[in-house]
Amino acid sequence: MTVRYNDKPQTPHHKTSSLLKCLTECSKNKDVEIVSVNAGRGAKHRLANLGLVPGTKITKTRSAVFNGPVEVSVKGSKIVLGRGLAAKVIVKCDQC
């Protein structure tokens, strides 16, 4: 019985491309997943109390012009974040 081994590792035939962006850079009405929060302990705790933790799927529903707040929908609730805090939320976009 002969066993053959391929020299090249097999790669999947479908390629998934996802981008990491801050929440302020994502398009409206797109589903994204939170990857991390690059903020201090207090801001992370506040966002965690609102349900914005890594692994959570959210939707950016509205964004004000001229550096205004950002509205997101998370688990059926709408939350408005200031642009500075929203810029610290890193999300994974599939089609942004």
N, C-alpha and C positions, 0 to 999 in steps of 0.2 A: 504494500500500500504506500503510495507516494503522496506526500502533502506538499503543496506549492504555496509559497508565500509571495505576495506582491511586494515589490520594492517600494512602490508609492502608496502612501496612505489613501484610503478611499474618502472622497469628499461627497457631501450630499449634492444631489442634482439641483435642488432648489436653493437659491441664495436669498437669505433674508438680510436686508439692509435696514438698519435702524440708526437714527441720528440722536446724539445727546445734545440737547439745547437747554437754555434756561427758559422758564415758562413765558417770559415776555417775548421771546423770539418765535414762539409757535403760532401757527395759524388758528383762526377762530373755528369753533365747532369741529375740532379734531380730538379724538380720544388719544390720550397720552398716559404714560405710566411714570410715576415718580420714581426716580433712581436714588437721589440723595438730596439733602438740604445742606448747603454750605453756609451755615449761619452759627451764631453763638448758642450757648445752652438755653438761654431764655427764649430765643426765637424758635428753636427746635421744639421746645416744650409747648409753646403756644400753638405752633402748627400741628403738633401731635394731638393736642386737645381738640383741634378743629377737624381731625381725621386725615390730615395731610402727612402721611408717613410713607417711607419707601415701600414700593410694591402696590400702592393704591392707584387705581385707574381714575383719572379725572378728565373733565372736558372744559376747555377754555371757552366760555360763552360770550364774553364781552371784554373789550379793551378800549379805554378812553384814549383820546388823542392827546398829543403833547405831554407825554410822560404821566398820564393819569393812572388811576387804579385799574386792576385786572379782576374780572369776575370769573370764578370757576365753579363748576358743578361737581360735587363730590358726594357720592352715596345719596343722591336725591336732594341734597341741600345746595343752595347757592351761597358762596362765600366771596367777599370782596377783599382783595389784598392790595396793599400799597405796592407801587411798582418796585420800590427798593427791596421789599421782602420777596416779591414774586421773582425778582431776578436771581435770588439765591436758591430757588427751587429748580433742580436739574431734572429734566424729564426725558423719556425715551420716545421719540416720534417715529412712527412707521412710514407715514406718508406726508410729512410736513414740507 
